[in-house]
């Protein structure tokens, strides 16, 4: 079965540069979530989209922005990168919002490693 | 403040032993999901529990959701080296995004 696809898998950028991560949800999933996981940390929620509209906002810095496109894929844009932005960025998708019901199980991609040097 | 507290944080056991990992909160969750994560990889869903008191079994793994839907446990019987990994619990309240615990890092030694 198709899973959540993220690209690129690895990315190295210098401080103050810009990076864009892409996420392709599981087919027919209408909700996308972005999480950031620092080394040895638990995943921290950044932002989510439901039917191409922002649905929830977490600890996403103002330097970051994201959107969900008409084909339901999503992109996370990160500007003015800082060393502290180095992390594993996960995209997840579900059919329907949240995880409040068994039908809204959330599946994660393999992540995009961002290293800022 | 961590909404979901997982314990223990680290666990190292011998192959064949049993273990239990706990996920506790003072908040009520409408569902709770358990994931297993390998280094550098995305969390892989193990199970979702929805009903208070629910018990789900996945081969040697048994998951339980507390009656009050504030806590959950994961019990592994006869652990194997392949069970090594980071076990994360994540809770959802209504339509809000998942919040994660800090995880239990399990090491099973052959």
Interface residues (C-beta under 8 A of the other chain):
Chain A: X4 X33 X41 X42 X43 X44 X45 X48 X55 X56 X58 X88 X90 X92 X97 X98 X99 X100 X101 X102 X104 X105 X106 X107 X108 X109 X110 X111 X113
Chain B: X30 X31 X33 X35 X40 X41 X42 X43 X44 X45 X48 X50 X88 X90 X91 X92 X93 X94 X95 X96 X97 X98 X99 X100 X101 X102 X103
